[in-house]
Amino acid sequence: MENLGLSPEIQRLAERAMADIAPKFREIDEIAVHNTAKVMAAFRENRVSDGCFAGTTGYGYDDKGRDVLDRIYADVFHTEAALVRIGFVNGTHAITAALFAAAQPGKTILSATGLPYDTLQSVIGISGDLPGSLKYYGIDYKQVELTPDGKPDYEAIEKAAADINVSAVTVQRSRGYSERDAFTVSEIGWICDIVHRVNPAAAVIVDNCYGEFAEKLEPTDVGADLMAGSLIKNPGGGIAPTGGYIVGKSRLVEAAAYRLTTPGIGGECGSTLGNNRLLYQGFFMAPHTVAQAMKTAVFCAKMMELMGFESFPAWDAERSDIIQTVYLRSPDMLSKFCRGIQAASPVDSFVTPEAWDMPGYDCPVIMAAGAFIQGASIELSADGPMREPYCAYLQGGLTFESGMLGIMMAAEYMTEKNK
């Protein structure tokens, strides 16, 4: 630890934190074992072999590895079909394809969990009638606000979803930049039950980013019709170089594939360019890697608590994603936290993060991410918008050891005036 320049005070705080959080780590390990068993069973059932790792070029016809990986994702998430593609440029892209799979001109898409994440607001048309947005194609958007304590308003959801014009109901599992906890799989199940009861024709679509393998069950186990996420978050295991996935009912997955490529071709094309092994290996590692990220988040929450900062969720709270919110209450402290995370990163540790006007956001955002894969949020990173209450949103940690040292470095920066 001397090589990282950590003070004795920070090391003592870390030792205190580790002593308290040991029982929570045992819970996380139990979830990881359960989810690893699911993944291993799917690999065996689908007879994964060396031949699955060969990639294709050009059109990508007859890509055995791509097609077998689709079946593995469908098996693990207990769905009829899956679409796992490096052609998805990020999670927002995959979620957009999922939304359009259930969208119908003249109909309504209803958000059951309030305003969606910033980058999706241009997709639905809140930030303008952009070409290609849902609004541009005559698809209406409505939302149900959360309760004052940040929970789903089940009564309001029931009333809004009963409208026959609603063709899809969306759920954002993780918090984004909002001040609420991630929704548990159980809570998402309640939403699915309500929607299917009052409007059987409507599809429930879940944005599962940051949530995969955080619990023993997934939203598709409790009624979600379609679910989407990013491969450079949880399910890529820190190894997948890019891409996204969609799983769910066959007709909806097929419609999403038509949005990704073109009607009539869908998932039949799409070369993998030698990336199959990375996608397989990343998914195999994912339950363990997610556990490392969750342990890092728990350690962060306890460490910040010992330093007098409020964290959400608390270190001993139930968790449904890998994100940890830290209320830093000032732009200076938010900057120091992010600079400390960057300084302890394996890549670009010498870079000093600065807030800037990122596309898709309404205020400057500061981001710390010294990652092997650009933008990979399963690797240790921290970011936050430069607005009240100046929260840092920490996620990832390929190994707990590196994640722990990253948090300690952030704490060091926060306690030294010259950082």
C-alpha positions in Angstrom: 0.0 0.0 0.0 3.0 2.3 0.5 3.4 2.3 -3.3 0.0 3.9 -3.6 0.9 6.6 -1.1 -1.9 5.7 1.3 -1.7 7.2 4.8 -1.9 5.2 8.0 -5.2 6.8 8.8 -6.8 5.6 5.6 -5.4 2.1 6.1 -6.9 2.0 9.6 -10.3 3.0 8.3 -10.1 0.3 5.6 -9.3 -2.3 8.2 -12.3 -1.2 10.3 -14.5 -1.4 7.2 -13.4 -4.9 6.3 -14.1 -6.2 9.7 -17.7 -5.0 9.6 -18.6 -6.1 6.0 -17.4 -9.7 6.1 -21.0 -11.1 6.6 -22.2 -9.2 3.6 -19.4 -10.7 1.5 -20.6 -14.2 2.3 -24.1 -13.3 1.0 -22.5 -12.0 -2.3 -20.5 -15.1 -2.7 -23.6 -17.3 -2.3 -25.3 -15.4 -5.2 -22.2 -15.7 -7.3 -22.1 -19.5 -6.8 -25.8 -19.8 -7.8 -25.4 -17.7 -10.9 -22.2 -19.5 -11.9 -24.0 -22.8 -11.8 -26.6 -21.4 -14.2 -24.0 -20.3 -16.7 -22.0 -23.5 -16.5 -25.2 -25.6 -17.0 -26.0 -23.6 -20.1 -22.5 -24.1 -21.5 -22.7 -27.8 -21.0 -26.2 -28.1 -22.4 -25.3 -26.2 -25.5 -22.1 -28.3 -26.0 -19.7 -25.3 -26.2 -16.5 -26.3 -28.0 -13.4 -24.8 -29.7 -15.4 -24.4 -32.9 -17.7 -21.9 -31.2 -14.8 -19.4 -30.9 -14.1 -19.1 -34.6 -15.4 -15.8 -35.9 -16.9 -14.8 -39.3 -16.4 -11.9 -41.6 -18.5 -10.2 -44.2 -22.2 -11.0 -43.9 -21.6 -13.4 -41.0 -23.7 -16.3 -42.3 -23.7 -19.6 -40.5 -21.8 -18.2 -37.5 -22.0 -21.2 -35.1 -20.4 -19.4 -32.2 -22.9 -16.5 -32.4 -25.9 -18.8 -32.7 -24.8 -21.0 -29.8 -24.2 -17.9 -27.6 -27.7 -16.7 -28.3 -29.0 -20.0 -27.0 -26.8 -19.8 -23.9 -28.1 -16.3 -23.0 -31.7 -17.6 -23.6 -31.1 -20.5 -21.3 -29.5 -18.5 -18.5 -32.2 -15.9 -18.5 -34.9 -18.4 -19.1 -36.3 -16.9 -22.3 -37.5 -18.1 -25.7 -34.8 -16.3 -27.6 -31.8 -14.0 -27.4 -29.8 -11.6 -29.6 -26.2 -11.1 -28.5 -24.3 -8.9 -30.9 -21.2 -6.8 -31.1 -23.2 -4.5 -33.5 -24.9 -2.9 -30.5 -22.7 0.1 -29.8 -23.8 0.5 -26.2 -26.6 -0.4 -23.7 -28.8 2.5 -24.9 -28.6 1.1 -28.5 -29.8 -2.4 -27.3 -32.6 -0.8 -25.2 -33.7 1.3 -28.1 -34.0 -1.8 -30.3 -36.0 -3.4 -27.6 -38.4 -0.4 -27.3 -39.0 -0.3 -31.1 -39.7 -4.1 -31.0 -42.9 -3.4 -29.0 -43.7 0.1 -30.3 -46.5 0.7 -32.6 -47.3 4.0 -34.4 -50.2 5.8 -32.8 -49.7 3.7 -29.6 -48.1 4.6 -26.3 -45.0 3.5 -24.5 -45.4 3.9 -20.8 -42.5 4.2 -18.3 -43.5 2.6 -15.0 -40.4 4.0 -13.2 -40.4 7.7 -13.9 -38.1 9.5 -16.2 -35.6 7.2 -17.9 -31.8 7.6 -18.0 -30.5 10.7 -19.7 -29.4 9.1 -23.0 -32.8 7.5 -23.5 -34.6 10.8 -23.3 -33.6 11.6 -26.9 -34.8 8.1 -27.9 -38.3 8.7 -26.7 -38.4 12.3 -27.8 -38.3 14.2 -24.6 -35.3 16.2 -25.6 -36.7 17.0 -29.1 -38.3 15.5 -32.1 -35.1 14.0 -33.4 -35.2 11.9 -36.6 -35.4 8.2 -35.6 -36.9 8.8 -32.2 -40.1 7.2 -31.0 -41.9 10.6 -31.2 -40.7 11.1 -34.7 -42.5 7.9 -35.7 -45.8 8.9 -34.0 -45.3 6.8 -30.9 -46.5 8.5 -27.8 -44.7 8.5 -24.4 -46.1 8.7 -20.9 -44.6 8.0 -17.5 -45.7 7.1 -14.0 -43.9 9.0 -11.3 -42.3 7.2 -8.4 -43.6 7.5 -4.9 -41.8 10.1 -2.7 -39.6 7.4 -1.3 -38.4 6.3 -4.8 -40.5 3.2 -5.1 -42.9 2.1 -7.9 -46.4 3.5 -7.6 -48.3 0.3 -8.2 -51.7 1.8 -8.1 -50.8 4.5 -10.6 -49.1 1.9 -12.8 -52.2 -0.2 -12.8 -54.4 2.7 -13.9 -52.0 4.0 -16.6 -51.2 0.5 -18.0 -54.9 -0.3 -18.4 -55.1 2.1 -21.3 -55.6 0.1 -24.5 -53.3 2.4 -26.3 -50.4 1.3 -24.2 -48.4 -1.3 -26.3 -45.3 -1.5 -24.0 -44.4 -0.7 -20.4 -40.8 0.0 -19.6 -38.9 -0.5 -16.3 -35.4 0.9 -15.6 -33.9 -1.4 -13.0 -30.9 0.7 -12.0 -31.0 4.3 -10.8 -29.1 6.2 -13.5 -28.5 9.6 -12.0 -31.6 9.6 -9.9 -31.7 9.5 -6.1 -33.3 6.1 -5.7 -32.3 2.6 -5.1 -32.2 0.0 -7.8 -35.5 -1.9 -8.1 -35.3 -5.5 -6.9 -36.4 -8.4 -9.1 -39.3 -8.9 -6.7 -40.5 -5.3 -7.3 -40.1 -5.7 -11.1 -42.2 -8.9 -10.8 -45.0 -6.9 -9.2 -45.0 -4.5 -12.1 -45.1 -7.3 -14.6 -48.0 -9.0 -12.8 -50.0 -5.8 -12.8 -49.4 -4.9 -16.4 -50.2 -8.5 -17.7 -53.4 -8.5 -15.6 -54.8 -5.2 -16.8 -53.4 -5.1 -20.3 -52.4 -8.6 -21.6 -51.4 -7.2 -25.0 -48.7 -4.9 -23.6 -45.1 -6.0 -23.4 -43.0 -5.3 -20.3 -39.5 -4.2 -21.3 -36.7 -4.0 -18.7 -33.5 -2.0 -19.0 -31.3 -4.4 -17.0 -28.1 -2.5 -17.2 -25.9 -2.9 -14.1 -28.3 -5.5 -12.7 -27.3 -8.9 -14.3 -26.3 -11.5 -11.7 -26.7 -9.1 -8.8 -29.5 -11.4 -7.5 -30.3 -15.0 -8.0 -33.2 -14.2 -10.2 -33.5 -11.9 -13.2 -36.5 -9.8 -14.4 -37.3 -12.5 -17.1 -37.8 -15.0 -14.3 -40.7 -12.9 -13.0 -42.6 -11.9 -16.1 -40.5 -9.5 -18.2 -41.3 -10.0 -21.9 -38.1 -8.4 -23.1 -34.8 -7.4 -21.4 -31.8 -5.6 -22.7 -28.3 -4.6 -21.5 -24.7 -3.9 -22.4 -21.8 -6.3 -22.8 -19.3 -3.9 -21.4 -21.3 -3.9 -18.1 -22.1 -7.0 -16.1 -22.6 -9.8 -18.6 -19.4 -9.1 -20.5 -17.4 -10.0 -17.4 -14.8 -7.3 -18.1 -13.7 -9.3 -21.2 -16.2 -8.6 -23.9 -14.8 -5.7 -26.0 -18.2 -4.2 -27.0 -21.8 -5.1 -27.7 -25.2 -5.6 -26.2 -27.9 -8.2 -25.7 -31.7 -8.6 -25.8 -33.5 -11.6 -24.4 -37.2 -12.4 -24.2 -40.1 -13.7 -26.3 -39.2 -14.9 -29.8 -41.4 -12.4 -31.7 -40.1 -9.5 -29.8 -36.5 -10.5 -30.1 -37.0 -11.0 -33.8 -38.5 -7.5 -34.1 -35.5 -6.1 -32.2 -33.2 -7.8 -34.6 -35.0 -6.1 -37.5 -34.3 -2.8 -35.8 -30.6 -3.6 -35.3 -30.1 -4.6 -39.0 -33.1 -4.6 -41.4 -36.5 -6.3 -41.7 -36.1 -9.7 -43.3 -32.5 -10.1 -42.3 -32.5 -9.5 -38.5 -30.2 -11.8 -36.6 -29.2 -13.9 -39.6 -26.4 -11.6 -40.5 -23.7 -9.9 -38.4 -20.1 -11.1 -38.5 -18.3 -11.6 -35.2 -14.8 -10.7 -36.4 -13.0 -13.0 -34.1 -14.7 -11.8 -30.9 -16.7 -15.0 -30.0 -14.2 -16.3 -27.5 -14.2 -13.0 -25.7 -18.0 -13.0 -25.5 -18.1 -16.6 -24.2 -15.3 -16.1 -21.7 -16.8 -12.9 -20.5 -20.2 -14.4 -19.9 -18.6 -17.3 -18.1 -16.7 -14.9 -15.8 -19.6 -12.5 -15.3 -21.2 -13.9 -12.1 -17.8 -13.8 -10.4 -16.9 -10.4 -11.8 -20.2 -9.0 -10.7 -19.6 -10.3 -7.2 -16.2 -8.4 -7.2 -18.0 -5.2 -8.2 -20.6 -5.6 -5.5 -18.0 -6.2 -2.9 -16.3 -3.0 -4.0 -19.5 -1.1 -3.7 -20.1 -2.5 -0.2 -16.6 -1.5 0.9 -17.1 2.0 -0.6 -20.4 2.5 1.3 -18.8 1.4 4.6 -15.6 3.4 4.0 -17.5 6.6 3.2 -19.8 6.0 6.2 -16.7 5.9 8.5 -15.5 9.2 6.9 -18.9 10.9 7.6 -20.4 10.8 4.1 -23.8 9.4 3.3 -23.9 6.5 0.8 -26.8 4.9 -0.9 -27.5 2.0 -0.6 -26.0 1.5 2.9 -23.3 -1.1 3.1 -25.6 -3.7 4.7 -28.7 -3.0 2.5 -30.3 -5.3 -0.1 -28.7 -4.7 -3.5 -30.1 -5.2 -7.0 -27.3 -3.6 -9.1 -23.6 -2.8 -8.8 -23.9 1.0 -8.5 -23.0 2.9 -5.3 -24.0 6.5 -4.8 -21.9 8.7 -2.5 -23.3 12.1 -1.5 -20.3 14.4 -1.6 -22.3 17.7 -1.3 -19.7 19.9 -3.1 -18.2 20.1 -6.6 -14.7 20.1 -5.1 -15.2 16.9 -3.1 -16.9 15.2 -6.2 -13.8 16.1 -8.3 -11.4 14.8 -5.6 -13.3 11.5 -5.3 -13.1 11.0 -9.1 -9.5 12.0 -9.3 -8.6 9.5 -6.6 -10.4 6.7 -8.5 -8.5 7.7 -11.7 -5.2 7.8 -9.9 -5.5 4.2 -8.7 -6.6 2.9 -12.1 -4.4 0.5 -14.1 -4.9 2.6 -17.3 -4.4 6.3 -17.6 -3.6 6.7 -13.9 -1.7 9.9 -14.7 -4.8 11.6 -16.2 -6.8 14.2 -14.2 -10.5 14.0 -14.8 -12.3 17.3 -15.5 -16.0 17.9 -15.9 -17.2 18.5 -19.5 -20.4 18.9 -21.5 -21.0 15.3 -22.6 -23.5 14.5 -25.4 -26.9 13.5 -24.0 -26.5 15.2 -20.7 -28.0 18.5 -19.5 -25.0 19.6 -17.4 -21.2 19.0 -17.2 -20.3 15.5 -16.1 -17.1 14.3 -14.5 -15.9 10.8 -15.2 -13.1 8.7 -13.9 -12.4 5.5 -15.8 -9.0 4.0 -16.2 -10.3 0.9 -18.0 -8.9 -1.7 -20.4 -12.1 -1.4 -22.5 -13.2 2.2 -23.2 -16.3 3.0 -21.2 -16.6 -0.4 -19.5 -18.6 0.2 -16.4 -17.9 -3.2 -15.0 -14.3 -2.0 -14.5 -13.9 0.4 -11.6 -15.2 3.9 -12.6 -16.9 6.8 -11.0 -18.9 9.7 -12.5 -21.4 12.3 -11.6 -23.2 15.4 -12.9 -22.0 18.7 -11.6 -25.2 19.6 -9.9 -26.7 19.3 -6.5 -26.3 17.2 -4.4 -23.0 16.4 -6.1 -23.2 12.6 -6.1 -20.5 10.2 -7.3 -21.9 7.1 -8.9 -19.4 4.4 -8.5 -19.6 1.1 -10.3 -17.4 -1.9 -11.2 -14.2 -3.4 -10.0 -12.8 -6.4 -11.9 -11.2 -7.6 -8.7 -12.1 -6.6 -5.2 -8.5 -6.0 -4.3 -8.1 -3.4 -7.0 -11.5 -1.9 -6.2 -10.7 -1.6 -2.5 -7.4 0.1 -3.3 -9.2 2.5 -5.7 -11.7 3.5 -2.9 -8.8 4.0 -0.5 -7.1 6.3 -3.0 -10.3 8.3 -3.4 -10.5 8.6 0.4 -6.9 9.8 0.4 -7.6 12.5 -2.2 -10.7 13.6 -0.2 -8.6 14.1 3.0 -5.7 16.0 1.4 -6.2 19.6 0.6 -3.5 19.6 -2.2 -5.1 16.9 -4.3 
